[in-house]
Amino acid sequence: MSRDPIRCDEKVLEKELVSSLAIADEIVITPIFKPEAVPEHERLTTKSVVSGILGAGKPAREIADADAIVEAVAPELRSGDVVAILSNGGFGGIYEKLPLRAGRIARRATRMIARIIAFFRTLLALIFGLFLFRQLPLSRFPGR
């Protein structure tokens, strides 16, 4: 008797999927695309995968779709982070959207940091100026 190849959304692969994903520092998954393609009693659920990953001591969450992932994950990214997107298709444009959104956030943060640095430089200059002013003898100023 022949059997169709095993699909990654079948429950038989749950243990392997959980242990494979749990290697990552954090895992974000979405609902399975077209789950009805697999009989319900054989169907893998994202809830069970997330639960298994959490049970392995790793942070995991299910997020509804690619756009929601971009909005949730992009602000959390830090320099040096590696993001692996595992999909068998375009997945809502996430391959383009995530780097663009992360780049916008990084540029905004860079501008904000530059403003904060400029503020503190100005503040230090004012404090230093006041310190120097207080050190000058008052006799140097006519009318005093």
N, CA, C and O atoms as a GROMACS GRO file, in nm:
protein
  576
    1MET      N    1   0.085  -0.118   0.000
    1MET     CA    2   0.000   0.000   0.000
    1MET      C    3   0.089   0.124   0.000
    1MET      O    4   0.184   0.132   0.078
    2SER      N    5   0.060   0.218  -0.086
    2SER     CA    6   0.140   0.340  -0.089
    2SER      C    7   0.069   0.453  -0.014
    2SER      O    8  -0.053   0.455  -0.002
    3ARG      N    9   0.148   0.541   0.035
    3ARG     CA   10   0.094   0.654   0.111
    3ARG      C   11   0.152   0.780   0.051
    3ARG      O   12   0.267   0.782   0.006
    4ASP      N   13   0.073   0.887   0.051
    4ASP     CA   14   0.124   1.015   0.005
    4ASP      C   15   0.238   1.060   0.094
    4ASP      O   16   0.245   1.019   0.210
    5PRO      N   17   0.329   1.142   0.042
    5PRO     CA   18   0.438   1.192   0.127
    5PRO      C   19   0.382   1.264   0.250
    5PRO      O   20   0.274   1.324   0.244
    6ILE      N   21   0.454   1.256   0.358
    6ILE     CA   22   0.410   1.323   0.482
    6ILE      C   23   0.422   1.474   0.463
    6ILE      O   24   0.523   1.524   0.415
    7ARG      N   25   0.318   1.542   0.501
    7ARG     CA   26   0.318   1.689   0.494
    7ARG      C   27   0.358   1.746   0.629
    7ARG      O   28   0.338   1.682   0.733
    8CYS      N   29   0.415   1.865   0.628
    8CYS     CA   30   0.464   1.923   0.754
    8CYS      C   31   0.352   1.965   0.847
    8CYS      O   32   0.378   2.000   0.962
    9ASP      N   33   0.228   1.964   0.801
    9ASP     CA   34   0.118   2.003   0.888
    9ASP      C   35   0.048   1.881   0.950
    9ASP      O   36  -0.061   1.894   1.006
   10GLU      N   37   0.110   1.764   0.939
   10GLU     CA   38   0.053   1.645   0.998
   10GLU      C   39   0.106   1.624   1.140
   10GLU      O   40   0.222   1.651   1.168
   11LYS      N   41   0.020   1.576   1.226
   11LYS     CA   42   0.052   1.558   1.367
   11LYS      C   43   0.170   1.464   1.390
   11LYS      O   44   0.240   1.477   1.490
   12VAL      N   45   0.193   1.371   1.298
   12VAL     CA   46   0.299   1.274   1.314
   12VAL      C   47   0.436   1.342   1.328
   12VAL      O   48   0.529   1.284   1.384
   13LEU      N   49   0.449   1.462   1.278
   13LEU     CA   50   0.576   1.535   1.283
   13LEU      C   51   0.585   1.635   1.399
   13LEU      O   52   0.683   1.709   1.408
   14GLU      N   53   0.486   1.638   1.485
   14GLU     CA   54   0.483   1.740   1.591
   14GLU      C   55   0.607   1.739   1.678
   14GLU      O   56   0.667   1.844   1.703
   15LYS      N   57   0.648   1.622   1.726
   15LYS     CA   58   0.764   1.612   1.815
   15LYS      C   59   0.890   1.666   1.746
   15LYS      O   60   0.965   1.743   1.805
   16GLU      N   61   0.911   1.625   1.621
   16GLU     CA   62   1.028   1.670   1.546
   16GLU      C   63   1.023   1.819   1.518
   16GLU      O   64   1.125   1.888   1.526
   17LEU      N   65   0.904   1.870   1.486
   17LEU     CA   66   0.889   2.012   1.460
   17LEU      C   67   0.920   2.094   1.584
   17LEU      O   68   0.993   2.193   1.578
   18VAL      N   69   0.866   2.052   1.696
   18VAL     CA   70   0.891   2.123   1.823
   18VAL      C   71   1.039   2.123   1.856
   18VAL      O   72   1.094   2.228   1.888
   19SER      N   73   1.104   2.008   1.848
   19SER     CA   74   1.246   2.002   1.884
   19SER      C   75   1.331   2.081   1.785
   19SER      O   76   1.432   2.139   1.824
   20SER      N   77   1.293   2.084   1.659
   20SER     CA   78   1.368   2.162   1.559
   20SER      C   79   1.353   2.312   1.583
   20SER      O   80   1.451   2.386   1.578
   21LEU      N   81   1.232   2.355   1.610
   21LEU     CA   82   1.209   2.498   1.630
   21LEU      C   83   1.266   2.546   1.764
   21LEU      O   84   1.307   2.661   1.775
   22ALA      N   85   1.268   2.460   1.862
   22ALA     CA   86   1.315   2.500   1.996
   22ALA      C   87   1.465   2.531   1.999
   22ALA      O   88   1.516   2.575   2.102
   23ILE      N   89   1.534   2.509   1.890
   23ILE     CA   90   1.676   2.547   1.881
   23ILE      C   91   1.688   2.700   1.879
   23ILE      O   92   1.787   2.755   1.928
   24ALA      N   93   1.589   2.767   1.822
   24ALA     CA   94   1.592   2.913   1.809
   24ALA      C   95   1.574   2.980   1.945
   24ALA      O   96   1.525   2.918   2.040
   25ASP      N   97   1.614   3.106   1.952
   25ASP     CA   98   1.597   3.183   2.076
   25ASP      C   99   1.451   3.218   2.101
   25ASP      O  100   1.406   3.223   2.215
   26GLU      N  101   1.377   3.240   1.993
   26GLU     CA  102   1.235   3.273   2.004
   26GLU      C  103   1.166   3.225   1.878
   26GLU      O  104   1.224   3.228   1.769
   27ILE      N  105   1.042   3.180   1.892
   27ILE     CA  106   0.970   3.123   1.780
   27ILE      C  107   0.835   3.193   1.766
   27ILE      O  108   0.762   3.211   1.863
   28VAL      N  109   0.804   3.231   1.643
   28VAL     CA  110   0.674   3.290   1.611
   28VAL      C  111   0.616   3.205   1.498
   28VAL      O  112   0.681   3.184   1.396
   29ILE      N  113   0.496   3.158   1.517
   29ILE     CA  114   0.431   3.080   1.411
   29ILE      C  115   0.293   3.137   1.383
   29ILE      O  116   0.236   3.209   1.464
   30THR      N  117   0.242   3.103   1.265
   30THR     CA  118   0.108   3.146   1.227
   30THR      C  119   0.018   3.023   1.216
   30THR      O  120   0.066   2.910   1.215
   31PRO      N  121  -0.111   3.047   1.206
   31PRO     CA  122  -0.201   2.932   1.185
   31PRO      C  123  -0.161   2.857   1.057
   31PRO      O  124  -0.107   2.916   0.964
   32ILE      N  125  -0.187   2.730   1.056
   32ILE     CA  126  -0.154   2.645   0.942
   32ILE      C  127  -0.242   2.683   0.823
   32ILE      O  128  -0.363   2.699   0.837
   33PHE      N  129  -0.180   2.698   0.708
   33PHE     CA  130  -0.250   2.732   0.585
   33PHE      C  131  -0.330   2.611   0.538
   33PHE      O  132  -0.276   2.502   0.526
   34LYS      N  133  -0.455   2.631   0.513
   34LYS     CA  134  -0.546   2.526   0.465
   34LYS      C  135  -0.540   2.399   0.550
   34LYS      O  136  -0.508   2.292   0.497
   35PRO      N  137  -0.568   2.409   0.678
   35PRO     CA  138  -0.560   2.290   0.764
   35PRO      C  139  -0.658   2.180   0.723
   35PRO      O  140  -0.636   2.063   0.753
   36GLU      N  141  -0.764   2.219   0.654
   36GLU     CA  142  -0.865   2.120   0.613
   36GLU      C  143  -0.810   2.019   0.513
   36GLU      O  144  -0.874   1.918   0.484
   37ALA      N  145  -0.692   2.045   0.460
   37ALA     CA  146  -0.631   1.951   0.366
   37ALA      C  147  -0.584   1.823   0.434
   37ALA      O  148  -0.557   1.723   0.368
   38VAL      N  149  -0.575   1.826   0.567
   38VAL     CA  150  -0.533   1.709   0.644
   38VAL      C  151  -0.652   1.668   0.731
   38VAL      O  152  -0.713   1.753   0.795
   39PRO      N  153  -0.684   1.541   0.736
   39PRO     CA  154  -0.795   1.497   0.823
   39PRO      C  155  -0.772   1.546   0.967
   39PRO      O  156  -0.659   1.547   1.017
   40GLU      N  157  -0.879   1.584   1.032
   40GLU     CA  158  -0.868   1.647   1.164
   40GLU      C  159  -0.792   1.561   1.265
   40GLU      O  160  -0.715   1.614   1.344
   41HIS      N  161  -0.812   1.430   1.263
   41HIS     CA  162  -0.744   1.344   1.362
   41HIS      C  163  -0.594   1.333   1.334
   41HIS      O  164  -0.519   1.288   1.421
   42GLU      N  165  -0.548   1.373   1.215
   42GLU     CA  166  -0.405   1.370   1.181
   42GLU      C  167  -0.343   1.510   1.181
   42GLU      O  168  -0.223   1.526   1.158
   43ARG      N  169  -0.426   1.610   1.205
   43ARG     CA  170  -0.385   1.749   1.187
   43ARG      C  171  -0.300   1.801   1.302
   43ARG      O  172  -0.332   1.782   1.420
   44LEU      N  173  -0.194   1.866   1.267
   44LEU     CA  174  -0.108   1.936   1.362
   44LEU      C  175  -0.177   2.066   1.400
   44LEU      O  176  -0.238   2.131   1.315
   45THR      N  177  -0.168   2.106   1.527
   45THR     CA  178  -0.224   2.236   1.566
   45THR      C  179  -0.111   2.327   1.613
   45THR      O  180  -0.015   2.282   1.677
   46THR      N  181  -0.124   2.453   1.581
   46THR     CA  182  -0.021   2.548   1.624
   46THR      C  183  -0.021   2.561   1.776
   46THR      O  184   0.082   2.587   1.837
   47LYS      N  185  -0.138   2.545   1.835
   47LYS     CA  186  -0.146   2.552   1.982
   47LYS      C  187  -0.057   2.445   2.045
   47LYS      O  188   0.014   2.473   2.142
   48SER      N  189  -0.061   2.324   1.991
   48SER     CA  190   0.022   2.216   2.048
   48SER      C  191   0.170   2.240   2.023
   48SER      O  192   0.254   2.206   2.106
   49VAL      N  193   0.204   2.299   1.908
   49VAL     CA  194   0.344   2.329   1.878
   49VAL      C  195   0.395   2.438   1.973
   49VAL      O  196   0.503   2.425   2.031
   50VAL      N  197   0.318   2.545   1.989
   50VAL     CA  198   0.358   2.653   2.080
   50VAL      C  199   0.371   2.598   2.222
   50VAL      O  200   0.467   2.630   2.292
   51SER      N  201   0.278   2.518   2.263
   51SER     CA  202   0.283   2.458   2.396
   51SER      C  203   0.408   2.372   2.413
   51SER      O  204   0.474   2.378   2.518
   52GLY      N  205   0.442   2.294   2.313
   52GLY     CA  206   0.562   2.210   2.320
   52GLY      C  207   0.689   2.292   2.328
   52GLY      O  208   0.781   2.258   2.402
   53ILE      N  209   0.695   2.401   2.252
   53ILE     CA  210   0.813   2.488   2.254
   53ILE      C  211   0.826   2.557   2.389
   53ILE      O  212   0.935   2.566   2.446
   54LEU      N  213   0.714   2.606   2.440
   54LEU     CA  214   0.715   2.668   2.574
   54LEU      C  215   0.759   2.566   2.678
   54LEU      O  216   0.832   2.599   2.772
   55GLY      N  217   0.714   2.442   2.661
   55GLY     CA  218   0.753   2.334   2.752
   55GLY      C  219   0.903   2.304   2.746
   55GLY      O  220   0.960   2.254   2.843
   56ALA      N  221   0.965   2.336   2.634
   56ALA     CA  222   1.109   2.317   2.618
   56ALA      C  223   1.187   2.437   2.673
   56ALA      O  224   1.310   2.442   2.666
   57GLY      N  225   1.112   2.534   2.728
   57GLY     CA  226   1.177   2.650   2.790
   57GLY      C  227   1.212   2.763   2.696
   57GLY      O  228   1.293   2.848   2.730
   58LYS      N  229   1.153   2.765   2.580
   58LYS     CA  230   1.180   2.872   2.483
   58LYS      C  231   1.055   2.957   2.463
   58LYS      O  232   0.944   2.905   2.467
   59PRO      N  233   1.073   3.087   2.442
   59PRO     CA  234   0.956   3.172   2.415
   59PRO      C  235   0.898   3.140   2.277
   59PRO      O  236   0.971   3.126   2.179
   60ALA      N  237   0.769   3.128   2.272
   60ALA     CA  238   0.700   3.099   2.146
   60ALA      C  239   0.562   3.164   2.150
   60ALA      O  240   0.501   3.177   2.256
   61ARG      N  241   0.516   3.203   2.032
   61ARG     CA  242   0.382   3.261   2.023
   61ARG      C  243   0.326   3.241   1.884
   61ARG      O  244   0.400   3.225   1.787
   62GLU      N  245   0.196   3.242   1.878
   62GLU     CA  246   0.128   3.234   1.749
   62GLU      C  247   0.076   3.373   1.716
   62GLU      O  248   0.013   3.438   1.800
   63ILE      N  249   0.103   3.417   1.595
   63ILE     CA  250   0.056   3.547   1.549
   63ILE      C  251  -0.022   3.523   1.420
   63ILE      O  252   0.016   3.440   1.338
   64ALA      N  253  -0.130   3.596   1.404
   64ALA     CA  254  -0.230   3.567   1.300
   64ALA      C  255  -0.179   3.562   1.157
   64ALA      O  256  -0.217   3.471   1.083
   65ASP      N  257  -0.096   3.657   1.116
   65ASP     CA  258  -0.054   3.660   0.976
   65ASP      C  259   0.077   3.735   0.960
   65ASP      O  260   0.134   3.783   1.057
   66ALA      N  261   0.123   3.746   0.836
   66ALA     CA  262   0.252   3.808   0.807
   66ALA      C  263   0.256   3.954   0.852
   66ALA      O  264   0.355   3.998   0.911
   67ASP      N  265   0.151   4.030   0.824
   67ASP     CA  266   0.150   4.171   0.863
   67ASP      C  267   0.158   4.187   1.015
   67ASP      O  268   0.228   4.275   1.065
   68ALA      N  269   0.086   4.102   1.087
   68ALA     CA  270   0.090   4.109   1.234
   68ALA      C  271   0.229   4.070   1.286
   68ALA      O  272   0.275   4.125   1.386
   69ILE      N  273   0.294   3.976   1.220
   69ILE     CA  274   0.430   3.938   1.260
   69ILE      C  275   0.525   4.056   1.239
   69ILE      O  276   0.606   4.086   1.326
   70VAL      N  277   0.514   4.122   1.125
   70VAL     CA  278   0.600   4.237   1.096
   70VAL      C  279   0.582   4.344   1.205
   70VAL      O  280   0.680   4.397   1.257
   71GLU      N  281   0.458   4.375   1.238
   71GLU     CA  282   0.431   4.478   1.338
   71GLU      C  283   0.480   4.437   1.477
   71GLU      O  284   0.524   4.522   1.555
   72ALA      N  285   0.473   4.308   1.509
   72ALA     CA  286   0.514   4.262   1.642
   72ALA      C  287   0.664   4.241   1.654
   72ALA      O  288   0.724   4.275   1.756
   73VAL      N  289   0.726   4.186   1.550
   73VAL     CA  290   0.866   4.145   1.558
   73VAL      C  291   0.963   4.259   1.524
   73VAL      O  292   1.066   4.273   1.589
   74ALA      N  293   0.932   4.339   1.424
   74ALA     CA  294   1.026   4.444   1.380
   74ALA      C  295   1.072   4.534   1.495
   74ALA      O  296   1.192   4.561   1.505
   75PRO      N  297   0.984   4.581   1.583
   75PRO     CA  298   1.031   4.667   1.692
   75PRO      C  299   1.120   4.594   1.795
   75PRO      O  300   1.192   4.658   1.871
   76GLU      N  301   1.114   4.462   1.795
   76GLU     CA  302   1.192   4.384   1.892
   76GLU      C  303   1.333   4.351   1.840
   76GLU      O  304   1.419   4.310   1.918
   77LEU      N  305   1.356   4.368   1.711
   77LEU     CA  306   1.484   4.329   1.652
   77LEU      C  307   1.597   4.420   1.698
   77LEU      O  308   1.579   4.541   1.714
   78ARG      N  309   1.712   4.361   1.719
   78ARG     CA  310   1.833   4.434   1.759
   78ARG      C  311   1.944   4.401   1.661
   78ARG      O  312   1.940   4.300   1.591
   79SER      N  313   2.043   4.487   1.656
   79SER     CA  314   2.157   4.466   1.567
   79SER      C  315   2.217   4.328   1.594
   79SER      O  316   2.240   4.290   1.709
   80GLY      N  317   2.242   4.254   1.488
   80GLY     CA  318   2.300   4.121   1.501
   80GLY      C  319   2.199   4.009   1.508
   80GLY      O  320   2.236   3.892   1.498
   81ASP      N  321   2.070   4.041   1.524
   81ASP     CA  322   1.967   3.937   1.527
   81ASP      C  323   1.958   3.871   1.389
   81ASP      O  324   1.978   3.935   1.286
   82VAL      N  325   1.928   3.744   1.391
   82VAL     CA  326   1.906   3.668   1.268
   82VAL      C  327   1.761   3.620   1.270
   82VAL      O  328   1.716   3.561   1.367
   83VAL      N  329   1.691   3.647   1.162
   83VAL     CA  330   1.551   3.606   1.151
   83VAL      C  331   1.543   3.502   1.039
   83VAL      O  332   1.584   3.529   0.926
   84ALA      N  333   1.490   3.386   1.070
   84ALA     CA  334   1.468   3.282   0.969
   84ALA      C  335   1.318   3.272   0.944
   84ALA      O  336   1.240   3.247   1.036
   85ILE      N  337   1.279   3.293   0.821
   85ILE     CA  338   1.138   3.283   0.783
   85ILE      C  339   1.121   3.154   0.705
   85ILE      O  340   1.178   3.137   0.597
   86LEU      N  341   1.043   3.063   0.760
   86LEU     CA  342   1.022   2.934   0.696
   86LEU      C  343   0.882   2.931   0.636
   86LEU      O  344   0.783   2.929   0.708
   87SER      N  345   0.876   2.932   0.505
   87SER     CA  346   0.748   2.932   0.436
   87SER      C  347   0.765   2.865   0.301
   87SER      O  348   0.875   2.861   0.246
   88ASN      N  349   0.657   2.814   0.248
   88ASN     CA  350   0.663   2.753   0.115
   88ASN      C  351   0.609   2.848   0.009
   88ASN      O  352   0.573   2.805  -0.101
   89GLY      N  353   0.602   2.976   0.042
   89GLY     CA  354   0.550   3.073  -0.054
   89GLY      C  355   0.589   3.214  -0.016
   89GLY      O  356   0.679   3.235   0.065
   90GLY      N  357   0.521   3.310  -0.075
   90GLY     CA  358   0.550   3.451  -0.051
   90GLY      C  359   0.510   3.500   0.086
   90GLY      O  360   0.561   3.603   0.132
   91PHE      N  361   0.421   3.430   0.152
   91PHE     CA  362   0.377   3.457   0.288
   91PHE      C  363   0.345   3.604   0.312
   91PHE      O  364   0.400   3.666   0.403
   92GLY      N  365   0.256   3.658   0.230
   92GLY     CA  366   0.206   3.793   0.252
   92GLY      C  367   0.310   3.902   0.235
   92GLY      O  368   0.294   4.012   0.287
   93GLY      N  369   0.418   3.872   0.162
   93GLY     CA  370   0.521   3.973   0.140
   93GLY      C  371   0.614   3.996   0.257
   93GLY      O  372   0.684   4.097   0.260
   94ILE      N  373   0.617   3.905   0.353
   94ILE     CA  374   0.697   3.923   0.474
   94ILE      C  375   0.846   3.938   0.443
   94ILE      O  376   0.919   4.005   0.516
   95TYR      N  377   0.892   3.874   0.336
   95TYR     CA  378   1.034   3.880   0.302
   95TYR      C  379   1.077   4.023   0.268
   95TYR      O  380   1.193   4.060   0.288
   96GLU      N  381   0.986   4.102   0.217
   96GLU     CA  382   1.014   4.242   0.186
   96GLU      C  383   0.973   4.333   0.302
   96GLU      O  384   1.044   4.428   0.336
   97LYS      N  385   0.858   4.304   0.362
   97LYS     CA  386   0.801   4.393   0.464
   97LYS      C  387   0.883   4.398   0.593
   97LYS      O  388   0.900   4.506   0.650
   98LEU      N  389   0.932   4.285   0.639
   98LEU     CA  390   1.003   4.284   0.767
   98LEU      C  391   1.132   4.366   0.762
   98LEU      O  392   1.154   4.448   0.851
   99PRO      N  393   1.218   4.347   0.662
   99PRO     CA  394   1.339   4.431   0.658
   99PRO      C  395   1.308   4.580   0.642
   99PRO      O  396   1.376   4.664   0.702
  100LEU      N  397   1.206   4.613   0.561
  100LEU     CA  398   1.171   4.754   0.544
  100LEU      C  399   1.124   4.816   0.675
  100LEU      O  400   1.167   4.925   0.711
  101ARG      N  401   1.037   4.746   0.746
  101ARG     CA  402   0.984   4.797   0.874
  101ARG      C  403   1.095   4.806   0.978
  101ARG      O  404   1.103   4.905   1.050
  102ALA      N  405   1.180   4.706   0.986
  102ALA     CA  406   1.291   4.708   1.081
  102ALA      C  407   1.387   4.823   1.049
  102ALA      O  408   1.438   4.888   1.140
  103GLY      N  409   1.411   4.848   0.920
  103GLY     CA  410   1.497   4.958   0.879
  103GLY      C  411   1.440   5.094   0.917
  103GLY      O  412   1.513   5.181   0.963
  104ARG      N  413   1.308   5.111   0.898
  104ARG     CA  414   1.244   5.238   0.937
  104ARG      C  415   1.255   5.260   1.087
  104ARG      O  416   1.283   5.372   1.132
  105ILE      N  417   1.234   5.155   1.163
  105ILE     CA  418   1.244   5.166   1.309
  105ILE      C  419   1.386   5.201   1.350
  105ILE      O  420   1.408   5.286   1.437
  106ALA      N  421   1.485   5.136   1.287
  106ALA     CA  422   1.625   5.162   1.320
  106ALA      C  423   1.663   5.306   1.286
  106ALA      O  424   1.733   5.372   1.364
  107ARG      N  425   1.617   5.355   1.169
  107ARG     CA  426   1.648   5.494   1.132
  107ARG      C  427   1.584   5.592   1.229
  107ARG      O  428   1.646   5.692   1.266
  108ARG      N  429   1.461   5.565   1.270
  108ARG     CA  430   1.393   5.652   1.365
  108ARG      C  431   1.467   5.651   1.499
  108ARG      O  432   1.484   5.756   1.561
  109ALA      N  433   1.510   5.535   1.543
  109ALA     CA  434   1.584   5.524   1.670
  109ALA      C  435   1.717   5.598   1.660
  109ALA      O  436   1.759   5.664   1.756
  110THR      N  437   1.784   5.588   1.546
  110THR     CA  438   1.911   5.658   1.526
  110THR      C  439   1.891   5.808   1.534
  110THR      O  440   1.970   5.879   1.596
  111ARG      N  441   1.785   5.858   1.469
  111ARG     CA  442   1.757   6.003   1.475
  111ARG      C  443   1.726   6.046   1.619
  111ARG      O  444   1.770   6.152   1.663
  112MET      N  445   1.651   5.964   1.690
  112MET     CA  446   1.617   5.996   1.828
  112MET      C  447   1.742   5.999   1.916
  112MET      O  448   1.758   6.089   1.998
  113ILE      N  449   1.829   5.904   1.898
  113ILE     CA  450   1.954   5.900   1.975
  113ILE      C  451   2.039   6.022   1.943
  113ILE      O  452   2.100   6.081   2.033
  114ALA      N  453   2.044   6.060   1.816
  114ALA     CA  454   2.121   6.180   1.777
  114ALA      C  455   2.065   6.304   1.845
  114ALA      O  456   2.141   6.390   1.888
  115ARG      N  457   1.932   6.315   1.854
  115ARG     CA  458   1.871   6.430   1.922
  115ARG      C  459   1.903   6.429   2.071
  115ARG      O  460   1.929   6.534   2.130
  116ILE      N  461   1.900   6.312   2.132
  116ILE     CA  462   1.931   6.303   2.275
  116ILE      C  463   2.077   6.342   2.299
  116ILE      O  464   2.106   6.416   2.394
  117ILE      N  465   2.167   6.295   2.215
  117ILE     CA  466   2.309   6.331   2.229
  117ILE      C  467   2.326   6.481   2.213
  117ILE      O  468   2.398   6.544   2.291
  118ALA      N  469   2.260   6.541   2.114
  118ALA     CA  470   2.270   6.686   2.092
  118ALA      C  471   2.216   6.761   2.214
  118ALA      O  472   2.274   6.862   2.256
  119PHE      N  473   2.107   6.714   2.271
  119PHE     CA  474   2.050   6.778   2.390
  119PHE      C  475   2.150   6.775   2.506
  119PHE      O  476   2.172   6.877   2.572
  120PHE      N  477   2.210   6.660   2.530
  120PHE     CA  478   2.304   6.649   2.642
  120PHE      C  479   2.432   6.728   2.616
  120PHE      O  480   2.492   6.782   2.710
  121ARG      N  481   2.476   6.737   2.492
  121ARG     CA  482   2.592   6.822   2.459
  121ARG      C  483   2.560   6.967   2.491
  121ARG      O  484   2.641   7.038   2.551
  122THR      N  485   2.441   7.012   2.451
  122THR     CA  486   2.400   7.149   2.479
  122THR      C  487   2.390   7.172   2.629
  122THR      O  488   2.435   7.275   2.680
  123LEU      N  489   2.332   7.078   2.698
  123LEU     CA  490   2.318   7.089   2.843
  123LEU      C  491   2.455   7.096   2.910
  123LEU      O  492   2.476   7.178   3.000
  124LEU      N  493   2.548   7.011   2.868
  124LEU     CA  494   2.684   7.014   2.923
  124LEU      C  495   2.752   7.147   2.894
  124LEU      O  496   2.821   7.201   2.981
  125ALA      N  497   2.734   7.200   2.774
  125ALA     CA  498   2.793   7.329   2.740
  125ALA      C  499   2.738   7.439   2.828
  125ALA      O  500   2.812   7.526   2.873
  126LEU      N  501   2.607   7.437   2.854
  126LEU     CA  502   2.546   7.537   2.942
  126LEU      C  503   2.598   7.524   3.084
  126LEU      O  504   2.630   7.624   3.148
  127ILE      N  505   2.606   7.403   3.134
  127ILE     CA  506   2.656   7.381   3.270
  127ILE      C  507   2.802   7.425   3.280
  127ILE      O  508   2.840   7.491   3.377
  128PHE      N  509   2.882   7.391   3.182
  128PHE     CA  510   3.023   7.431   3.182
  128PHE      C  511   3.034   7.583   3.174
  128PHE      O  512   3.116   7.644   3.243
  129GLY      N  513   2.951   7.644   3.089
  129GLY     CA  514   2.949   7.791   3.078
  129GLY      C  515   2.911   7.857   3.210
  129GLY      O  516   2.973   7.956   3.249
  130LEU      N  517   2.812   7.804   3.277
  130LEU     CA  518   2.773   7.859   3.407
  130LEU      C  519   2.884   7.841   3.510
  130LEU      O  520   2.909   7.930   3.591
  131PHE      N  521   2.949   7.727   3.506
  131PHE     CA  522   3.060   7.702   3.597
  131PHE      C  523   3.171   7.804   3.573
  131PHE      O  524   3.224   7.861   3.669
  132LEU      N  525   3.208   7.826   3.449
  132LEU     CA  526   3.313   7.923   3.417
  132LEU      C  527   3.270   8.063   3.458
  132LEU      O  528   3.351   8.139   3.512
  133PHE      N  529   3.145   8.098   3.433
  133PHE     CA  530   3.094   8.230   3.468
  133PHE      C  531   3.104   8.253   3.619
  133PHE      O  532   3.142   8.362   3.662
  134ARG      N  533   3.072   8.152   3.699
  134ARG     CA  534   3.079   8.166   3.845
  134ARG      C  535   3.222   8.176   3.894
  134ARG      O  536   3.247   8.229   4.002
  135GLN      N  537   3.318   8.127   3.817
  135GLN     CA  538   3.458   8.131   3.856
  135GLN      C  539   3.522   8.267   3.830
  135GLN      O  540   3.626   8.299   3.888
  136LEU      N  541   3.461   8.347   3.742
  136LEU     CA  542   3.517   8.477   3.710
  136LEU      C  543   3.495   8.575   3.826
  136LEU      O  544   3.387   8.576   3.886
  137PRO      N  545   3.595   8.656   3.859
  137PRO     CA  546   3.574   8.757   3.964
  137PRO      C  547   3.472   8.859   3.914
  137PRO      O  548   3.472   8.897   3.797
  138LEU      N  549   3.386   8.903   4.003
  138LEU     CA  550   3.282   8.999   3.967
  138LEU      C  551   3.340   9.134   3.927
  138LEU      O  552   3.273   9.211   3.859
  139SER      N  553   3.461   9.162   3.966
  139SER     CA  554   3.522   9.290   3.930
  139SER      C  555   3.546   9.300   3.780
  139SER      O  556   3.566   9.411   3.730
  140ARG      N  557   3.545   9.195   3.710
  140ARG     CA  558   3.566   9.198   3.566
  140ARG      C  559   3.442   9.252   3.493
  140ARG      O  560   3.450   9.284   3.374
  141PHE      N  561   3.331   9.262   3.562
  141PHE     CA  562   3.208   9.309   3.498
  141PHE      C  563   3.178   9.449   3.547
  141PHE      O  564   3.155   9.468   3.667
  142PRO      N  565   3.179   9.547   3.457
  142PRO     CA  566   3.152   9.684   3.497
  142PRO      C  567   3.012   9.696   3.561
  142PRO      O  568   2.918   9.627   3.523
  143GLY      N  569   3.006   9.782   3.658
  143GLY     CA  570   2.877   9.804   3.725
  143GLY      C  571   2.853   9.710   3.840
  143GLY      O  572   2.743   9.713   3.897
  144ARG      N  573   2.945   9.630   3.877
  144ARG     CA  574   2.928   9.535   3.988
  144ARG      C  575   3.013   9.571   4.102
  144ARG      O  576   3.011   9.503   4.205
   0.00000   0.00000   0.00000
